């Protein structure tokens, strides 16, 4: 479902509203912006020509009244800003949907791992399917297993009268095709399907069917079937979710007799290692380097405390002369933190190019993280924009520890400013931005508390003072040398102690004169 775009909000808040007001004020002739019902939102009421503000060919949000050329220009601009806002909301909506889907599958995996018998797995599959599919439909659900050499399926678990538990059902033509191909089928007009017409099996007088195979690597041994005796239009999204559910259950059933503590641990480690590889692959590694003729030198390092991390860094060009830098630390550790991290990183990339100041990015990001945050997770962030021409750094804190500024004379200082509030906790909070001009040869070090709170065998923390002492008087040749110096010193300090937190560093050095 598309998010709603309100013209009134667009005209009264944010950069778009300011630009619209400036445009109206600069015109010689009066202009007015009206909503779709004719209510005045901005400008002066007049009876001049109307130009529509359109979100799409069939969607009008309102009108611009005024002299023809001015009205046409303003309506085109407001329409453009409305479409950009819609694109941003759709992207955020899609990201949150993916996050919820991944979280759901992670929770389902935990439930499956705790279930040690086939009948229990079958009941769990139907309970999850019932929860995932939209309510209000008269649905019958069954998990059916094949019998080698037999033309019928055994009902392992069922909901609704069409699937009696323990019963044997003759295979209909559609289900037979699913078993043969291993592909999920959506049939919203069963009576018109030639496969069903040729063989209805035991499922007589049904209107719609959604059938997903239970498939392991080399075997299809059953189906997860959802049918309705009333007209229903199953969607591709519902088929995808059911197929994912069936895949999870099929793997568990195929291995249920082999599940024991060692195998379960090996599977978990494999999954987490894959997650680690995927996560590390998402990090930006195309660093600008002096040796490649760039005016800045950049290098980053991340070492998760577990298989996956809640820390992250990112950098990318907002335009030809502006570089965005960000570092963050998600609450908690492990897979849930990693999933939340992916969402934060994706949203920042979607939001950042719509705002000119770092605090505006954080202000736009925070409500997206607060929404539907049932896990009560949050993230601390430091976000900066560097003008490569003027070397002016504009930055904003979201509850993150302050980066260190290392001057080319070897003087170390923490970036000043309000530390702000972590994002995802309270909606509606304000953020502020500060500026600092970097001199040629200066360095900037962004880091997470995995550095300052690194523990030795006696549970003594490395500390920010030790880090500042290390950097004082240091004159690194490039950003990589700076990062490696810190990592080496932290490793010597912690020695054989177990890493207690994710470690992330992002260093930037300005070109020397």
C-alpha positions as CSV (number, residue, x, y, z in Angstrom):
1,X,0.0,0.0,0.0
2,X,1.4,3.4,-1.0
3,X,2.1,5.9,1.8
4,X,-0.1,9.0,1.8
5,X,1.4,12.3,0.6
6,X,-0.3,15.3,2.1
7,X,0.0,18.6,0.2
8,X,-0.6,20.6,3.4
9,X,2.4,19.1,5.1
10,X,4.6,19.5,2.1
11,X,3.7,23.2,1.9
12,X,4.2,23.9,5.6
13,X,7.3,21.9,6.6
14,X,10.9,21.4,5.5
15,X,13.0,22.7,2.7
16,X,10.3,22.3,0.1
17,X,7.9,24.6,2.0
18,X,10.6,27.3,2.3
19,X,11.3,27.2,-1.4
20,X,7.6,27.4,-2.3
21,X,7.2,30.5,-0.1
22,X,10.3,32.1,-1.6
23,X,8.9,31.5,-5.1
24,X,5.5,33.0,-4.2
25,X,7.1,36.0,-2.5
26,X,9.3,36.7,-5.5
27,X,6.5,36.8,-8.1
28,X,5.0,40.1,-9.3
29,X,1.5,38.6,-9.5
30,X,-0.2,36.8,-6.6
31,X,0.0,33.1,-6.4
32,X,-1.9,30.6,-4.2
33,X,-1.7,26.9,-3.4
34,X,-5.0,25.2,-2.8
35,X,-5.6,21.6,-1.6
36,X,-7.8,19.3,-3.7
37,X,-10.9,20.6,-1.9
38,X,-10.1,24.2,-2.7
39,X,-8.8,25.2,0.8
40,X,-6.1,27.8,0.7
41,X,-2.7,26.5,1.9
42,X,-0.3,29.3,0.9
43,X,-0.4,32.6,-0.8
44,X,-3.2,35.0,-1.6
45,X,-6.6,33.8,-2.9
46,X,-7.3,34.9,-6.5
47,X,-9.5,33.9,-9.4
48,X,-6.7,33.4,-11.9
49,X,-6.0,30.3,-13.9
50,X,-5.6,27.0,-12.0
51,X,-2.8,24.5,-12.7
52,X,-3.0,21.0,-11.1
53,X,-0.5,19.6,-8.6
54,X,-0.2,16.0,-9.7
55,X,1.4,13.0,-8.0
56,X,0.5,10.8,-10.9
57,X,-1.6,10.9,-14.0
58,X,-4.7,10.0,-12.1
59,X,-3.8,11.6,-8.7
60,X,-4.3,15.3,-8.1
61,X,-3.2,16.7,-4.8
62,X,-4.3,20.3,-5.3
63,X,-4.0,23.4,-7.4
64,X,-1.9,26.5,-8.0
65,X,-3.7,29.6,-8.9
66,X,-2.1,32.6,-10.5
67,X,-0.7,34.1,-13.7
68,X,-0.3,31.3,-16.2
69,X,3.5,30.9,-16.5
70,X,4.1,31.4,-12.8
71,X,1.3,28.9,-11.9
72,X,2.5,26.3,-14.3
73,X,6.1,26.6,-13.0
74,X,5.1,26.4,-9.4
75,X,2.7,23.5,-9.9
76,X,5.5,21.6,-11.7
77,X,7.9,22.2,-8.8
78,X,5.4,21.2,-6.1
79,X,4.5,18.1,-8.1
80,X,8.1,17.1,-8.4
81,X,8.7,17.6,-4.6
82,X,5.6,15.4,-3.9
83,X,6.9,12.6,-6.1
84,X,10.3,12.8,-4.5
85,X,8.7,12.5,-1.0
86,X,6.7,9.6,-2.2
87,X,9.8,7.8,-3.6
88,X,11.5,8.4,-0.2
89,X,8.6,7.0,1.8
90,X,8.3,4.0,-0.5
91,X,12.0,3.2,-0.1
92,X,11.7,3.5,3.6
93,X,8.6,1.4,3.6
94,X,10.3,-1.3,1.5
95,X,13.4,-1.3,3.8
96,X,11.3,-1.6,6.9
97,X,9.3,-4.4,5.3
98,X,12.5,-6.3,4.5
99,X,13.7,-5.8,8.0
100,X,10.5,-7.2,9.5
101,X,10.6,-10.1,7.0
102,X,14.2,-11.0,8.0
103,X,13.3,-10.6,11.7
104,X,10.3,-12.9,11.3
105,X,12.4,-15.6,9.6
106,X,15.1,-15.3,12.2
107,X,12.5,-15.8,15.0
108,X,11.0,-18.7,13.0
109,X,14.4,-20.3,12.7
110,X,14.7,-20.2,16.5
111,X,11.3,-21.9,16.9
112,X,12.1,-24.6,14.3
113,X,15.4,-25.3,16.0
114,X,13.6,-25.9,19.3
115,X,11.0,-28.3,17.8
116,X,12.2,-31.9,17.7
117,X,9.4,-33.8,16.0
118,X,7.8,-33.7,12.6
119,X,4.2,-33.3,13.8
120,X,5.3,-30.3,16.0
121,X,7.0,-28.8,13.0
122,X,3.9,-29.2,10.9
123,X,1.6,-27.6,13.5
124,X,4.2,-24.7,13.8
125,X,4.2,-24.2,10.1
126,X,0.4,-23.9,9.9
127,X,0.3,-21.6,12.9
128,X,2.9,-19.3,11.3
129,X,1.1,-19.5,7.9
130,X,-2.2,-18.5,9.5
131,X,-0.5,-15.6,11.2
132,X,1.3,-14.4,8.0
133,X,-1.7,-14.6,5.7
134,X,-4.2,-11.7,5.9
135,X,-7.1,-12.4,8.3
136,X,-10.7,-12.4,7.2
137,X,-10.3,-15.2,4.6
138,X,-12.1,-18.5,4.9
139,X,-8.9,-20.6,4.5
140,X,-8.1,-24.2,5.0
141,X,-4.5,-25.1,5.6
142,X,-2.7,-28.4,5.4
143,X,0.9,-29.7,5.6
144,X,0.9,-32.8,3.5
145,X,3.7,-35.4,3.1
146,X,4.2,-37.8,0.2
147,X,4.1,-41.6,0.6
148,X,6.7,-43.3,-1.6
149,X,5.0,-45.0,-4.5
150,X,1.5,-44.0,-3.3
151,X,-0.9,-41.7,-5.2
152,X,-2.0,-39.9,-2.0
153,X,-0.6,-37.5,0.6
154,X,-0.8,-37.8,4.3
155,X,-2.1,-34.9,6.3
156,X,0.6,-34.2,9.0
157,X,-1.2,-31.1,10.3
158,X,-4.4,-29.4,9.2
159,X,-6.6,-26.4,9.9
160,X,-10.1,-26.5,8.5
161,X,-12.3,-29.3,7.5
162,X,-10.6,-30.1,4.2
163,X,-7.4,-31.4,5.9
164,X,-8.2,-33.9,8.7
165,X,-5.0,-34.8,10.6
166,X,-3.8,-38.3,9.7
167,X,-6.1,-38.5,6.7
168,X,-5.0,-39.6,3.3
169,X,-5.9,-37.3,0.4
170,X,-5.8,-38.1,-3.3
171,X,-3.4,-35.8,-5.1
172,X,-5.0,-33.2,-7.4
173,X,-3.5,-32.1,-10.6
174,X,-2.2,-28.7,-9.3
175,X,-0.5,-30.2,-6.3
176,X,1.0,-32.9,-8.4
177,X,2.6,-30.2,-10.6
178,X,4.0,-28.5,-7.5
179,X,5.6,-31.8,-6.3
180,X,7.0,-32.4,-9.8
181,X,8.4,-28.9,-10.4
182,X,9.3,-27.8,-6.9
183,X,7.8,-24.4,-7.6
184,X,5.1,-22.6,-5.7
185,X,1.8,-22.2,-7.5
186,X,-1.0,-19.5,-7.2
187,X,-4.3,-20.5,-8.7
188,X,-7.1,-18.0,-8.0
189,X,-9.6,-19.6,-10.3
190,X,-9.2,-23.3,-9.6
191,X,-12.2,-24.4,-11.6
192,X,-10.8,-23.0,-14.8
193,X,-7.4,-24.7,-14.4
194,X,-7.0,-27.7,-16.8
195,X,-4.8,-29.6,-14.2
196,X,-7.6,-29.4,-11.7
197,X,-10.3,-30.2,-14.3
198,X,-8.3,-33.3,-15.2
199,X,-7.9,-34.4,-11.6
200,X,-9.6,-32.8,-8.6
201,X,-8.4,-35.4,-6.2
202,X,-9.8,-35.1,-2.7
203,X,-10.1,-31.2,-2.9
204,X,-13.5,-30.8,-4.5
205,X,-15.5,-27.6,-4.8
206,X,-12.6,-25.2,-4.0
207,X,-12.2,-21.7,-5.6
208,X,-8.5,-20.8,-5.0
209,X,-5.3,-22.5,-4.0
210,X,-1.8,-21.4,-2.8
211,X,0.6,-24.4,-2.8
212,X,4.3,-24.3,-1.8
213,X,6.6,-27.4,-2.0
214,X,8.5,-28.9,1.0
215,X,11.9,-29.2,-0.7
216,X,15.3,-30.1,0.5
217,X,18.4,-29.9,-1.6
218,X,17.6,-33.0,-3.7
219,X,14.1,-34.0,-2.7
220,X,10.5,-32.7,-2.7
221,X,8.5,-34.7,-0.1
222,X,5.4,-32.7,0.6
223,X,3.5,-29.4,0.3
224,X,2.2,-26.6,2.4
225,X,-1.3,-26.1,1.0
226,X,-3.7,-23.2,1.5
227,X,-7.1,-23.4,-0.2
228,X,-10.4,-21.5,-0.1
229,X,-13.9,-22.5,-1.0
230,X,-14.7,-18.8,-1.5
231,X,-13.3,-16.5,-4.2
232,X,-9.9,-15.2,-3.1
233,X,-7.1,-13.4,-4.9
234,X,-3.9,-14.7,-3.4
235,X,-1.0,-12.3,-4.1
236,X,2.6,-12.9,-5.2
237,X,3.8,-11.5,-1.9
238,X,1.7,-14.1,0.0
239,X,3.2,-16.8,-2.2
240,X,6.7,-15.6,-1.4
241,X,6.1,-15.6,2.3
242,X,4.5,-19.1,2.2
243,X,7.4,-20.4,0.0
244,X,9.9,-19.0,2.5
245,X,8.0,-20.6,5.4
246,X,7.7,-24.0,3.5
247,X,11.5,-23.9,2.7
248,X,12.3,-23.4,6.4
249,X,10.0,-26.2,7.5
250,X,11.2,-28.5,4.8
251,X,14.8,-28.2,5.9
252,X,13.9,-28.8,9.5
253,X,11.7,-31.9,8.6
254,X,14.4,-33.3,6.3
255,X,17.0,-33.2,9.2
256,X,14.8,-33.7,12.2
257,X,16.1,-37.2,13.0
258,X,19.7,-35.9,12.9
259,X,19.2,-32.8,15.0
260,X,21.3,-32.8,18.2
261,X,23.4,-30.2,20.0
262,X,26.5,-30.4,17.8
263,X,24.6,-30.3,14.5
264,X,22.5,-27.4,15.7
265,X,25.6,-25.5,16.7
266,X,27.3,-26.1,13.4
267,X,24.2,-24.9,11.4
268,X,24.1,-21.8,13.6
269,X,27.8,-21.1,13.0
270,X,27.4,-21.6,9.2
271,X,24.4,-19.2,9.2
272,X,26.2,-16.5,11.2
273,X,29.4,-16.8,9.1
274,X,27.3,-16.3,6.0
275,X,25.7,-13.3,7.7
276,X,29.1,-12.0,8.5
277,X,30.3,-12.3,5.0
278,X,27.2,-10.6,3.7
279,X,27.5,-7.8,6.2
280,X,31.2,-7.2,5.6
281,X,30.5,-7.2,1.9
282,X,28.0,-4.3,2.4
283,X,30.7,-2.0,3.8
284,X,32.3,0.6,1.5
285,X,35.9,-0.3,0.7
286,X,36.6,1.8,-2.3
287,X,38.6,4.3,-0.2
288,X,39.8,7.6,-1.7
289,X,43.7,7.5,-1.4
290,X,46.5,10.0,-1.9
291,X,48.3,7.4,-4.0
292,X,45.5,7.5,-6.5
293,X,45.6,11.3,-6.8
294,X,42.7,12.1,-4.4
295,X,42.7,15.3,-2.3
296,X,41.9,13.2,0.8
297,X,43.0,9.8,2.2
298,X,40.4,7.6,3.8
299,X,40.6,4.2,5.5
300,X,38.3,2.2,7.7
301,X,38.4,-1.0,9.8
302,X,35.7,-3.1,11.5
303,X,36.1,-6.2,13.6
304,X,32.8,-7.7,15.1
305,X,33.0,-9.1,18.6
306,X,30.7,-11.9,17.4
307,X,30.1,-13.3,13.9
308,X,28.0,-10.2,12.9
309,X,28.2,-6.6,14.1
310,X,25.9,-3.8,15.2
311,X,28.6,-1.3,14.3
312,X,28.8,0.3,10.9
313,X,30.5,3.0,8.9
314,X,29.8,4.5,5.5
315,X,30.9,7.2,3.2
316,X,29.7,8.4,-0.2
317,X,29.6,11.5,-2.4
318,X,26.5,13.7,-2.0
319,X,27.6,15.7,-4.9
320,X,30.8,16.6,-6.8
321,X,32.4,18.4,-3.8
322,X,30.6,17.1,-0.7
323,X,31.5,13.8,1.0
324,X,29.3,12.3,3.7
325,X,30.9,10.4,6.6
326,X,28.9,8.4,9.1
327,X,29.7,5.9,11.9
328,X,27.2,4.2,14.1
329,X,26.8,1.7,17.0
330,X,23.5,-0.3,17.4
331,X,22.3,-1.4,20.8
332,X,22.9,-5.0,21.6
333,X,24.9,-7.4,19.5
334,X,24.6,-10.3,17.1
335,X,22.0,-10.9,14.4
336,X,19.2,-8.5,15.6
337,X,21.7,-5.7,15.8
338,X,23.0,-6.5,12.4
339,X,19.5,-6.4,10.9
340,X,18.8,-3.1,12.5
341,X,22.2,-1.8,11.3
342,X,21.3,-2.8,7.7
343,X,18.1,-0.8,8.0
344,X,19.8,2.3,9.4
345,X,22.5,2.2,6.7
346,X,20.0,1.9,3.9
347,X,17.7,4.7,5.3
348,X,20.7,7.1,5.6
349,X,21.6,6.6,2.0
350,X,17.9,7.2,1.0
351,X,17.5,10.3,3.2
352,X,20.9,12.1,3.1
353,X,20.6,13.5,-0.5
354,X,17.4,15.2,0.4
355,X,18.9,17.5,3.1
356,X,21.7,20.0,3.2
357,X,22.7,19.7,6.9
358,X,23.7,16.7,9.0
359,X,21.2,17.5,11.7
360,X,18.4,17.5,9.2
361,X,19.4,14.0,8.1
362,X,19.3,12.8,11.7
363,X,15.9,14.5,12.3
364,X,14.4,12.8,9.3
365,X,15.9,9.4,10.1
366,X,14.8,9.3,13.8
367,X,11.0,8.9,13.3
368,X,11.6,6.2,10.8
369,X,13.6,4.2,13.4
370,X,11.1,4.9,16.1
371,X,8.2,3.6,14.0
372,X,7.2,0.0,14.6
373,X,10.3,-0.5,16.7
374,X,8.9,-3.3,18.9
375,X,12.3,-4.6,19.8
376,X,13.2,-1.1,21.3
377,X,16.5,-1.0,19.5
378,X,18.4,2.2,19.0
379,X,21.6,3.5,17.4
380,X,24.2,6.1,18.2
381,X,25.4,8.1,15.2
382,X,27.9,10.6,14.2
383,X,27.2,12.1,10.8
384,X,29.3,14.7,8.9
385,X,29.5,16.4,5.5
386,X,32.8,17.6,4.3
387,X,33.1,20.3,1.6
388,X,36.2,19.2,-0.3
389,X,36.8,22.6,-1.8
390,X,36.7,24.7,1.5
391,X,37.6,21.8,3.8
392,X,34.7,22.8,6.0
393,X,33.3,19.9,8.1
394,X,29.7,20.2,9.2
395,X,28.7,17.5,11.7
396,X,26.0,16.4,14.0
397,X,25.9,14.0,17.0
398,X,23.2,11.4,17.6
399,X,24.4,10.2,21.1
400,X,27.8,9.0,19.7
401,X,31.2,9.5,21.3
402,X,33.0,12.5,19.7
403,X,35.6,11.9,17.0
404,X,39.1,13.1,17.4
405,X,40.7,15.9,15.4
406,X,44.5,15.4,14.9
407,X,46.1,18.6,13.6
408,X,49.1,18.4,11.3
409,X,51.1,19.7,14.3
410,X,50.2,16.6,16.3
411,X,47.7,18.3,18.6
412,X,44.7,16.1,19.5
413,X,41.3,17.3,20.5
414,X,37.7,16.0,20.6
415,X,35.2,17.6,18.3
416,X,33.1,20.0,20.3
417,X,29.3,20.1,20.3
418,X,26.1,18.7,21.9
419,X,26.4,14.9,22.1
420,X,22.7,14.7,21.1
421,X,20.4,11.7,21.6
422,X,20.5,8.2,20.2
423,X,18.1,7.5,17.4
424,X,15.1,5.2,17.6
425,X,14.2,6.0,21.2
426,X,12.1,9.2,21.2
427,X,10.3,10.6,18.2
428,X,10.3,14.4,17.7
429,X,13.6,15.3,19.2
430,X,15.9,18.0,17.7
431,X,19.5,17.8,16.6
432,X,22.1,20.4,16.0
433,X,25.0,20.9,13.6
434,X,28.5,22.3,14.2
435,X,31.3,23.3,11.8
436,X,35.1,22.9,11.8
437,X,37.5,23.8,9.1
438,X,40.2,21.2,8.5
439,X,43.7,22.4,7.6
440,X,45.9,20.7,5.1
441,X,47.5,17.7,6.7
442,X,44.8,17.4,9.5
443,X,43.3,14.1,10.3
444,X,39.9,13.1,11.6
445,X,39.3,9.8,13.5
446,X,35.8,8.4,13.9
447,X,35.4,5.4,16.2
448,X,33.0,3.4,18.3
449,X,33.3,2.6,22.0
450,X,34.8,-0.8,21.1
451,X,38.1,1.1,21.1
452,X,37.8,3.1,24.3
453,X,36.1,0.3,26.2
454,X,38.4,-2.5,25.0
455,X,39.3,-4.6,28.1
456,X,42.5,-6.2,29.1
457,X,42.7,-9.5,31.1
458,X,42.2,-7.4,34.3
459,X,39.0,-5.8,33.0
460,X,40.7,-2.4,32.7
461,X,39.4,-0.3,29.8
462,X,41.7,1.1,27.1
463,X,40.1,4.5,27.6
464,X,39.9,7.7,25.6
465,X,42.9,9.3,27.4
466,X,45.1,6.5,26.3
467,X,43.9,6.9,22.7
468,X,44.6,10.7,22.8
469,X,48.1,10.1,24.3
470,X,48.9,7.7,21.5
471,X,47.9,10.2,18.8
472,X,49.5,13.2,20.4
473,X,52.5,14.2,18.3
474,X,51.7,11.5,15.7
475,X,52.3,12.5,12.1
476,X,50.9,9.6,10.0
477,X,51.6,9.5,6.3
478,X,48.0,8.4,5.5
479,X,44.7,7.3,7.0
480,X,45.6,3.6,6.9
481,X,48.8,4.2,8.9
482,X,46.7,6.0,11.5
483,X,44.2,3.2,11.8
484,X,46.8,0.5,11.9
485,X,48.7,2.3,14.7
486,X,45.6,2.4,16.8
487,X,44.6,-1.2,16.2
488,X,48.2,-2.4,17.0
489,X,48.2,-0.5,20.3
490,X,44.7,-1.7,21.3
491,X,45.7,-5.3,20.5
492,X,48.9,-5.0,22.6
493,X,46.8,-3.6,25.5
494,X,44.1,-6.3,25.4
495,X,46.6,-9.1,24.7
496,X,44.8,-12.4,25.2
497,X,41.6,-11.0,26.6
498,X,38.4,-11.8,24.7
499,X,37.1,-9.0,22.5
500,X,34.1,-7.5,24.4
501,X,32.6,-5.2,21.8
502,X,32.6,-4.5,18.1
503,X,35.5,-2.3,17.0
504,X,35.1,0.2,14.2
505,X,37.4,3.0,13.0
506,X,37.1,5.4,10.1
507,X,40.0,7.8,9.5
508,X,40.3,10.7,7.1
509,X,43.4,12.8,6.3
510,X,43.5,16.0,4.3
511,X,46.2,16.4,1.7
512,X,49.3,18.2,2.9
513,X,50.3,21.5,1.2
